Amino acid sequence: LCDEVEHLNRTLRDESAQELLGVLYSMAAGITEHFRAVPPEWNRFTGKKLTPEQLKIAVSKMISVRFWSRHFRTFTRRWREHLYISVGDVRHQRSVICSPQWVQHWLASRKRGREIMAETDLEDEETGETLPLLSAVDASVSNNEKRRAEMMTRVNGMEELAELDNLAQGNDYIGLFFTWTAPRQYHAWLETGRRNRKWNGASPRETQHYFTRTFKNLSTALTRRGVDIFGMHITESHHDGTPHWHGILFVRREQEAILREVFEFYANAENCTSHRPGMQPAQSQLMIKPIDKRKGSATAYITKHICRNIEGCAPGGRDKETGRPWTELARHSAAWASLWGIKQFQFIGGPPVSVWRELRKLSDQKKADSVSPVFGELHRAAGSGEWATYTRLQGGLLATRKNLTMRTWYKPGEEPDECGQYTATIKGVYLQGSNKPPVTTRTRKWKVKAPRQNAKAGSLRINRKPSLTPWTRINNCTMRRKQPVDHPPDFHLKIPIQLELDFGETKKK
């Protein structure tokens, strides 16, 4: 790349710096895409919305060691797991959701991370007060129990607000529970343990992209037809690692038929195209049923799916389909989502939760009331955990970003990173459309101190002895026990495509 820079300096001597940076970015982006990575700021570059300074930062990222080490580390892990899925190590008869190798690696990584945080302190730059890093992490939504409680509060608030609107405005909202599975060609293995001959080789991440892309299209179609929805969807995994969606949606009763029609059309569109044109799918990929309040509320419907996808919050007992304990499935689900970069919980509609969290950091109610009455009411609603009140004060469930009452305040960092970028972080909140100054919710400035000296040897890779050379090349590991052959060899086995690189060094015949 440095040689190309010198070449471009000679050939584009009369051109502007903007064009030179654009050419450099295009070259670096081509190399980045060749290695299956997404170039930074690609969408803004194609839309010609990048400034020269932003182009420099983007090019610096693509030639940094940290960018490539992170990408190749993630790529190799997903590639290895995709191979385990292809050969049948991830299925009902072996290891459900993800491979045992990745689960062990994920657990060891989490354990080591907590050991490092336990031996690391945070120090207030002004007062010198120290705080254990692990206690600060456990006090945030990184704590699974707090994360679950926050989601349950939000779901309960949405349901309460829908019922209040029914009484006050006569909107007559109804709740619908849906289950959405991917078409058959996205599943590698059948529940019987046999290989799916129609599998297209898609990874769990590619299947998740199918869901998000399709849901985006159907949301646009619903908006064009004037159908407003809000709710939540949860991404779960089948036994072979293929994702599927569960969720709840609230819609006006007179618009229920339109929602069902549009949802069914988009959910089964790809399944129809895999058959002859105009042919209906043999089995629908979507199941929608109204929430029966005699059996339970919308919160009760979704609680089971929330708890069994968060480690440490799973209920007792065993799963009927796999026969595995719920605690094991929750652990595998968390490891699976971490590996494939899948967002498990996504809310549809409603105000941002970031403002809610920042308001809860501010403990002084008198200060909130002194800013403005609206600010005080929002702070009081967030502090008492009333999501329905907070939503109404923010403009309602269907309020757009520009119509929100309060938004988060971002402030650029004081020092640039290694690529020259000043990362903006949340510092507080502000009332949109008001001349009031932003209110700082993060008043203290912390810095991370080095691990304490009393850390035990080996836990932080300190004074760790080097690994010994094995005495023999024989592997006596019993993890992969011999399994009976339940099907003949498949010569059409779909293996993920490898990267084939040609640097012009191919020998001439």
C-alpha positions as CSV (number, residue, x, y, z in Angstrom):
1,L,0.0,0.0,0.0
2,C,2.9,2.4,0.7
3,D,4.3,1.7,-2.8
4,E,0.9,2.5,-4.2
5,V,0.8,5.8,-2.2
6,E,4.1,6.9,-3.8
7,H,2.8,5.9,-7.2
8,L,-0.4,7.9,-6.7
9,N,1.6,10.9,-5.5
10,R,3.5,10.9,-8.8
11,T,0.5,10.2,-11.1
12,L,-2.0,12.4,-9.3
13,R,0.2,15.4,-8.6
14,D,-2.3,17.8,-10.1
15,E,-5.4,16.3,-8.6
16,S,-7.0,17.4,-5.3
17,A,-6.3,15.8,-2.0
18,Q,-10.0,14.7,-1.8
19,E,-9.6,12.6,-5.0
20,L,-6.3,11.1,-3.8
21,L,-7.9,10.1,-0.5
22,G,-10.8,8.6,-2.4
23,V,-8.5,6.5,-4.6
24,L,-6.6,5.3,-1.5
25,Y,-9.8,4.4,0.3
26,S,-11.1,2.5,-2.8
27,M,-7.8,0.5,-2.9
28,A,-7.9,-0.3,0.8
29,A,-11.6,-1.2,0.7
30,G,-11.0,-3.6,-2.2
31,I,-8.4,-5.5,-0.2
32,T,-10.6,-5.4,2.9
33,E,-13.6,-6.9,1.0
34,H,-11.4,-9.5,-0.5
35,F,-10.7,-10.8,3.0
36,R,-14.4,-10.8,3.9
37,A,-14.3,-7.7,6.0
38,V,-16.6,-4.7,5.9
39,P,-14.7,-1.4,5.1
40,P,-15.3,1.3,7.6
41,E,-17.7,4.0,6.6
42,W,-18.5,2.2,3.3
43,N,-22.1,3.4,3.1
44,R,-21.1,7.0,3.6
45,F,-18.3,6.7,1.1
46,T,-20.6,5.4,-1.6
47,G,-23.0,8.2,-0.8
48,K,-20.2,10.8,-1.0
49,K,-20.7,12.0,2.5
50,L,-17.2,11.6,3.9
51,T,-14.9,14.5,4.6
52,P,-11.1,14.3,3.9
53,E,-10.5,13.9,7.7
54,Q,-13.0,11.0,7.9
55,L,-11.4,9.4,4.8
56,K,-8.0,9.5,6.5
57,I,-9.4,7.9,9.7
58,A,-11.1,5.2,7.6
59,V,-7.9,4.3,5.7
60,S,-6.0,4.3,9.0
61,K,-8.4,1.8,10.4
62,M,-8.0,-0.5,7.4
63,I,-4.2,-0.6,7.7
64,S,-4.1,-1.0,11.5
65,V,-3.0,-4.2,13.2
66,R,-5.9,-4.1,15.6
67,F,-8.5,-4.0,12.9
68,W,-7.1,-7.1,11.1
69,S,-6.3,-9.1,14.2
70,R,-9.8,-8.7,15.4
71,H,-11.3,-9.5,12.0
72,F,-9.2,-12.7,11.4
73,R,-9.8,-13.8,15.0
74,T,-13.5,-13.5,14.5
75,F,-13.4,-15.0,11.0
76,T,-11.5,-18.1,12.0
77,R,-13.7,-18.8,15.0
78,R,-16.9,-18.6,12.8
79,W,-15.2,-20.6,10.1
80,R,-14.3,-23.4,12.5
81,E,-17.8,-23.4,14.0
82,H,-19.3,-23.5,10.5
83,L,-17.3,-26.6,9.7
84,Y,-18.6,-28.2,12.9
85,I,-22.1,-27.5,11.7
86,S,-21.3,-28.9,8.3
87,V,-19.9,-32.2,9.5
88,G,-22.7,-32.7,12.0
89,D,-21.1,-31.9,15.4
90,V,-23.8,-29.3,16.1
91,R,-27.2,-31.0,16.1
92,H,-29.7,-32.8,18.4
93,Q,-27.7,-36.0,18.7
94,R,-24.3,-34.4,19.4
95,S,-24.1,-30.9,20.9
96,V,-27.1,-28.6,20.5
97,I,-26.9,-24.9,19.4
98,C,-23.1,-24.8,19.2
99,S,-20.1,-27.0,19.5
100,P,-18.7,-28.0,22.9
101,Q,-15.3,-26.7,21.8
102,W,-16.6,-23.2,21.4
103,V,-18.6,-23.4,24.7
104,Q,-15.5,-24.3,26.6
105,H,-13.5,-21.5,24.9
106,W,-16.3,-19.0,25.7
107,L,-16.5,-20.0,29.3
108,A,-12.7,-19.9,29.8
109,S,-12.6,-16.5,28.2
110,R,-15.4,-15.2,30.4
111,K,-13.7,-16.6,33.5
112,R,-10.4,-15.1,32.6
113,G,-12.1,-11.7,31.9
114,R,-13.7,-11.7,35.3
115,E,-10.4,-12.6,36.9
116,I,-8.8,-9.6,35.2
117,M,-11.6,-7.3,36.3
118,A,-11.4,-8.7,39.9
119,E,-7.8,-7.6,40.1
120,T,-8.3,-4.2,38.4
121,D,-9.5,-1.0,40.0
122,L,-11.1,2.2,38.7
123,E,-9.7,5.5,40.2
124,D,-11.5,8.8,40.3
125,E,-9.1,11.4,38.7
126,E,-10.3,14.2,41.0
127,T,-10.8,12.6,44.4
128,G,-8.5,9.5,44.1
129,E,-11.3,7.2,45.2
130,T,-10.9,3.6,43.9
131,L,-13.6,1.2,43.0
132,P,-13.2,-2.5,41.9
133,L,-13.9,-2.8,38.2
134,L,-15.8,-6.1,38.7
135,S,-18.3,-4.4,41.1
136,A,-18.9,-1.6,38.6
137,V,-19.6,-4.1,35.8
138,D,-21.9,-6.2,38.0
139,A,-23.9,-3.1,38.9
140,S,-24.7,-2.3,35.2
141,V,-26.9,-4.0,32.7
142,S,-24.0,-6.4,31.9
143,N,-25.3,-8.3,34.9
144,N,-27.7,-10.8,33.4
145,E,-30.2,-10.5,36.3
146,K,-30.4,-6.7,35.9
147,R,-30.6,-7.1,32.1
148,R,-33.6,-9.5,32.4
149,A,-35.3,-7.2,34.9
150,E,-35.0,-4.2,32.6
151,M,-36.4,-6.1,29.7
152,M,-39.4,-7.3,31.7
153,T,-40.0,-3.8,32.9
154,R,-40.1,-2.5,29.3
155,V,-42.4,-5.3,28.1
156,N,-44.8,-4.8,31.0
157,G,-44.8,-1.1,30.3
158,M,-45.6,-1.5,26.7
159,E,-48.5,-3.8,27.6
160,E,-49.8,-1.4,30.2
161,L,-49.6,1.5,27.7
162,A,-51.5,-0.5,25.1
163,E,-54.3,-1.2,27.6
164,L,-54.4,2.5,28.7
165,D,-54.7,3.6,25.1
166,N,-57.6,1.2,24.7
167,L,-59.5,2.8,27.5
168,A,-58.6,6.4,26.8
169,Q,-58.5,6.7,23.1
170,G,-60.4,3.7,21.9
171,N,-57.6,2.4,19.7
172,D,-58.4,-1.2,20.8
173,Y,-54.9,-2.6,20.6
174,I,-54.6,-6.4,20.6
175,G,-51.5,-8.5,21.3
176,L,-50.2,-11.1,18.9
177,F,-47.6,-13.8,19.6
178,F,-45.6,-15.0,16.6
179,T,-43.0,-17.7,15.8
180,W,-41.0,-17.3,12.6
181,T,-38.7,-20.0,11.2
182,A,-36.3,-19.8,8.3
183,P,-37.0,-21.7,5.0
184,R,-35.9,-25.3,4.9
185,Q,-32.8,-24.6,2.8
186,Y,-31.3,-22.6,5.7
187,H,-31.3,-25.7,8.0
188,A,-28.2,-27.9,7.9
189,W,-29.7,-30.9,9.8
190,L,-33.1,-32.3,10.5
191,E,-34.5,-33.1,13.9
192,T,-34.2,-36.8,13.1
193,G,-30.4,-36.4,12.9
194,R,-30.2,-36.8,9.1
195,R,-28.6,-34.3,6.8
196,N,-30.8,-31.8,5.0
197,R,-30.1,-32.4,1.3
198,K,-31.5,-28.9,0.4
199,W,-29.2,-27.0,2.7
200,N,-27.7,-24.0,0.9
201,G,-24.7,-23.8,3.2
202,A,-25.8,-20.7,5.0
203,S,-24.2,-19.9,8.4
204,P,-26.3,-18.8,11.4
205,R,-25.2,-15.2,10.8
206,E,-26.3,-15.3,7.1
207,T,-29.7,-16.7,8.3
208,Q,-30.0,-13.9,10.7
209,H,-29.4,-11.4,7.9
210,Y,-32.2,-13.1,6.0
211,F,-34.6,-12.4,9.0
212,T,-33.5,-8.8,9.5
213,R,-33.6,-8.0,5.8
214,T,-37.1,-9.5,5.4
215,F,-38.4,-7.8,8.5
216,K,-37.1,-4.5,7.3
217,N,-39.0,-5.0,4.0
218,L,-42.3,-6.0,5.7
219,S,-42.0,-3.0,8.1
220,T,-41.7,-0.7,5.2
221,A,-44.7,-2.3,3.5
222,L,-46.7,-1.9,6.8
223,T,-45.8,1.7,7.0
224,R,-46.9,2.4,3.4
225,R,-50.3,0.9,4.3
226,G,-50.6,2.9,7.5
227,V,-50.2,0.0,10.0
228,D,-48.4,0.9,13.2
229,I,-46.9,-1.8,15.3
230,F,-44.8,-2.1,18.5
231,G,-43.5,-5.0,20.5
232,M,-40.4,-7.2,20.8
233,H,-38.7,-10.1,19.0
234,I,-36.2,-12.6,20.4
235,T,-33.7,-14.6,18.3
236,E,-33.4,-18.2,19.4
237,S,-31.5,-21.1,17.9
238,H,-32.6,-24.5,16.7
239,H,-30.7,-27.6,17.6
240,D,-28.3,-27.2,14.6
241,G,-27.6,-23.5,15.3
242,T,-30.1,-22.1,12.8
243,P,-31.8,-19.0,14.3
244,H,-35.6,-18.4,14.5
245,W,-37.7,-15.6,15.9
246,H,-40.3,-15.4,18.7
247,G,-42.0,-12.2,19.5
248,I,-45.1,-10.2,20.5
249,L,-46.6,-7.5,18.4
250,F,-49.3,-4.9,19.4
251,V,-51.5,-3.6,16.6
252,R,-55.0,-2.0,16.2
253,R,-57.7,-4.6,15.9
254,E,-59.0,-3.2,12.6
255,Q,-55.4,-3.6,11.1
256,E,-54.8,-7.2,12.3
257,A,-55.8,-8.7,8.9
258,I,-53.4,-6.4,7.0
259,L,-50.6,-7.3,9.4
260,R,-51.2,-11.0,9.0
261,E,-51.4,-10.7,5.2
262,V,-48.2,-8.7,4.8
263,F,-46.3,-10.8,7.4
264,E,-47.3,-14.1,5.8
265,F,-46.4,-12.8,2.3
266,Y,-42.8,-11.8,3.3
267,A,-42.2,-14.7,5.6
268,N,-43.0,-17.3,2.9
269,A,-41.7,-15.3,-0.1
270,E,-38.4,-17.1,-0.4
271,N,-40.0,-20.4,0.3
272,C,-42.3,-19.9,-2.7
273,T,-39.4,-18.8,-5.0
274,S,-37.6,-22.1,-4.2
275,H,-40.5,-23.9,-5.8
276,R,-42.2,-23.3,-9.1
277,P,-43.5,-19.8,-9.7
278,G,-47.0,-19.2,-8.2
279,M,-46.7,-22.4,-6.1
280,Q,-47.7,-22.0,-2.4
281,P,-45.3,-23.4,0.2
282,A,-46.3,-26.8,1.6
283,Q,-45.8,-25.4,5.2
284,S,-45.9,-21.8,6.3
285,Q,-42.8,-20.5,8.0
286,L,-44.9,-18.2,10.3
287,M,-47.3,-18.9,13.1
288,I,-49.3,-16.0,14.6
289,K,-51.9,-16.4,17.4
290,P,-53.7,-13.9,19.5
291,I,-52.7,-13.6,23.1
292,D,-55.3,-15.2,25.4
293,K,-55.5,-13.1,28.5
294,R,-57.3,-15.9,30.3
295,K,-54.1,-17.9,30.1
296,G,-51.7,-15.1,30.7
297,S,-50.6,-11.6,29.7
298,A,-48.2,-10.6,26.9
299,T,-45.4,-10.4,29.5
300,A,-46.1,-13.9,30.6
301,Y,-46.0,-15.1,27.0
302,I,-42.5,-13.6,26.4
303,T,-41.0,-14.3,29.8
304,K,-40.1,-17.9,29.0
305,H,-38.2,-16.9,25.9
306,I,-36.3,-14.1,27.7
307,C,-35.2,-16.2,30.6
308,R,-34.1,-19.3,28.7
309,N,-31.8,-17.2,26.5
310,I,-29.9,-15.5,29.4
311,E,-27.3,-17.4,31.3
312,G,-28.1,-17.6,35.0
313,C,-31.8,-16.8,34.5
314,A,-33.1,-20.0,32.9
315,P,-35.9,-21.9,34.7
316,G,-35.4,-25.4,36.1
317,G,-36.3,-28.6,34.3
318,R,-35.5,-29.9,30.9
319,D,-36.4,-29.0,27.3
320,K,-39.0,-31.3,25.8
321,E,-37.4,-31.3,22.3
322,T,-33.8,-31.9,23.2
323,G,-34.0,-33.4,26.7
324,R,-31.3,-31.0,27.8
325,P,-31.5,-28.9,31.0
326,W,-32.6,-25.4,30.5
327,T,-29.5,-24.1,32.2
328,E,-27.3,-25.8,29.7
329,L,-29.4,-24.5,26.8
330,A,-29.2,-20.9,28.1
331,R,-25.4,-21.2,28.4
332,H,-25.2,-22.5,24.8
333,S,-27.5,-19.8,23.6
334,A,-25.4,-17.1,25.1
335,A,-22.2,-18.6,23.6
336,W,-23.9,-19.0,20.2
337,A,-25.0,-15.3,20.1
338,S,-21.5,-14.2,21.2
339,L,-19.8,-16.1,18.4
340,W,-22.1,-15.1,15.5
341,G,-22.7,-11.5,16.6
342,I,-26.4,-12.0,16.9
343,K,-28.5,-9.5,18.8
344,Q,-30.9,-11.7,20.7
345,F,-33.4,-9.2,22.1
346,Q,-34.8,-6.3,20.0
347,F,-37.6,-4.0,20.8
348,I,-39.9,-2.6,18.1
349,G,-41.1,1.0,18.7
350,G,-40.9,2.9,21.9
351,P,-38.4,5.5,23.2
352,P,-34.7,4.8,23.5
353,V,-33.6,3.0,26.6
354,S,-30.3,4.9,26.8
355,V,-32.1,8.0,28.0
356,W,-33.8,5.9,30.6
357,R,-30.5,4.5,31.9
358,E,-28.9,8.0,32.0
359,L,-31.8,9.4,34.0
360,R,-31.5,6.5,36.5
361,K,-27.8,7.5,37.0
362,L,-28.9,10.9,38.2
363,S,-29.9,10.5,41.9
364,D,-30.8,14.2,42.7
365,Q,-34.5,14.7,42.2
366,K,-34.3,18.3,43.2
367,K,-31.8,19.1,40.5
368,A,-34.0,17.4,38.0
369,D,-37.0,19.4,39.1
370,S,-35.0,22.7,38.9
371,V,-34.2,22.1,35.2
372,S,-37.8,22.0,34.1
373,P,-41.1,20.3,35.1
374,V,-40.9,17.9,32.2
375,F,-37.3,16.9,33.1
376,G,-38.4,16.3,36.7
377,E,-41.3,14.1,35.6
378,L,-39.1,12.0,33.3
379,H,-36.5,11.6,36.0
380,R,-39.2,10.6,38.5
381,A,-40.7,8.0,36.1
382,A,-37.3,6.5,35.3
383,G,-36.3,6.3,38.9
384,S,-39.5,4.6,40.0
385,G,-39.3,2.1,37.1
386,E,-42.5,3.3,35.4
387,W,-41.8,2.6,31.7
388,A,-45.4,3.4,30.6
389,T,-45.2,6.9,32.1
390,Y,-41.7,7.4,30.7
391,T,-42.9,6.5,27.3
392,R,-45.9,8.8,27.4
393,L,-43.7,11.7,28.5
394,Q,-41.3,11.0,25.6
395,G,-44.0,11.3,23.0
396,G,-45.6,7.9,22.9
397,L,-44.7,4.4,21.6
398,L,-44.7,5.5,17.9
399,A,-42.8,8.8,18.4
400,T,-39.9,9.3,15.9
401,R,-36.4,10.3,16.9
402,K,-36.9,13.9,16.0
403,N,-40.1,14.1,18.0
404,L,-38.7,12.8,21.3
405,T,-38.8,15.0,24.3
406,M,-35.4,14.0,25.6
407,R,-32.3,12.6,23.9
408,T,-28.8,11.5,25.0
409,W,-26.0,14.1,24.8
410,Y,-22.8,12.9,23.2
411,K,-19.4,14.6,23.7
412,P,-16.2,13.9,21.6
413,G,-13.3,12.5,23.5
414,E,-10.4,14.6,24.6
415,E,-7.7,12.4,23.1
416,P,-7.8,10.6,19.7
417,D,-7.3,6.9,19.3
418,E,-4.5,5.3,17.3
419,C,-6.3,6.1,14.0
420,G,-6.8,9.7,14.9
421,Q,-10.5,9.5,15.7
422,Y,-12.2,11.3,18.6
423,T,-14.8,8.8,19.8
424,A,-18.0,10.4,21.1
425,T,-19.3,9.1,24.4
426,I,-22.5,9.7,26.3
427,K,-22.1,12.4,28.9
428,G,-25.7,13.3,29.8
429,V,-29.2,14.1,28.4
430,Y,-30.9,17.2,27.0
431,L,-34.4,18.4,26.2
432,Q,-35.0,18.5,22.5
433,G,-36.3,21.8,21.2
434,S,-35.5,23.6,24.4
435,N,-32.8,26.3,25.1
436,K,-31.9,24.5,28.4
437,P,-28.2,23.4,28.5
438,P,-27.5,19.6,28.6
439,V,-27.6,18.0,32.0
440,T,-24.5,15.9,32.8
441,T,-25.3,12.5,34.3
442,R,-21.7,11.2,34.2
443,T,-20.0,13.7,36.5
444,R,-17.1,11.6,37.6
445,K,-14.1,10.8,35.4
446,W,-12.6,7.4,36.0
447,K,-9.3,5.8,34.8
448,V,-8.4,2.2,34.8
449,K,-5.5,1.3,37.0
450,A,-3.0,-1.6,36.4
451,P,-3.8,-5.0,38.0
452,R,-3.0,-5.2,41.6
453,Q,0.3,-6.9,42.7
454,N,-1.5,-9.6,44.7
455,A,-2.8,-11.2,41.6
456,K,-2.1,-14.9,41.7
457,A,0.5,-16.2,39.2
458,G,-1.0,-17.5,36.0
459,S,-4.5,-16.0,36.3
460,L,-3.5,-12.9,34.3
461,R,-0.8,-14.6,32.3
462,I,1.8,-13.4,34.8
463,N,4.8,-15.6,35.4
464,R,3.1,-18.4,33.6
465,K,5.3,-21.4,32.8
466,P,5.7,-22.3,29.1
467,S,3.7,-25.3,27.8
468,L,5.7,-28.6,27.7
469,T,6.4,-30.4,24.5
470,P,4.1,-33.5,24.2
471,W,5.9,-36.9,24.7
472,T,3.9,-38.6,21.9
473,R,1.9,-37.8,18.8
474,I,-0.9,-40.1,19.9
475,N,-4.1,-38.4,20.9
476,N,-6.1,-40.3,23.5
477,C,-8.8,-37.7,23.9
478,T,-12.3,-39.4,24.3
479,M,-14.4,-36.3,23.5
480,R,-15.2,-37.6,20.0
481,R,-16.5,-41.1,20.7
482,K,-17.1,-43.4,17.8
483,Q,-20.7,-43.0,16.6
484,P,-22.6,-45.5,14.5
485,V,-23.1,-44.5,10.9
486,D,-26.7,-43.5,10.5
487,H,-26.5,-42.4,6.9
488,P,-24.2,-43.1,3.9
489,P,-21.5,-40.6,3.0
490,D,-22.8,-37.4,1.3
491,F,-20.8,-36.5,-1.7
492,H,-22.7,-33.2,-2.0
493,L,-21.7,-32.0,1.5
494,K,-21.7,-28.3,1.5
495,I,-18.5,-27.0,3.0
496,P,-18.0,-23.2,3.5
497,I,-16.0,-21.8,0.7
498,Q,-12.3,-21.1,1.5
499,L,-10.5,-18.0,0.6
500,E,-8.4,-18.5,-2.5
501,L,-5.6,-16.0,-2.8
502,D,-3.4,-15.5,-5.8
503,F,-0.5,-13.0,-5.4
504,G,0.8,-13.6,-8.9
505,E,3.2,-16.3,-7.8
506,T,1.5,-19.2,-9.6
507,K,4.1,-21.4,-11.3
508,K,4.0,-21.5,-15.0
509,K,3.4,-24.8,-16.6
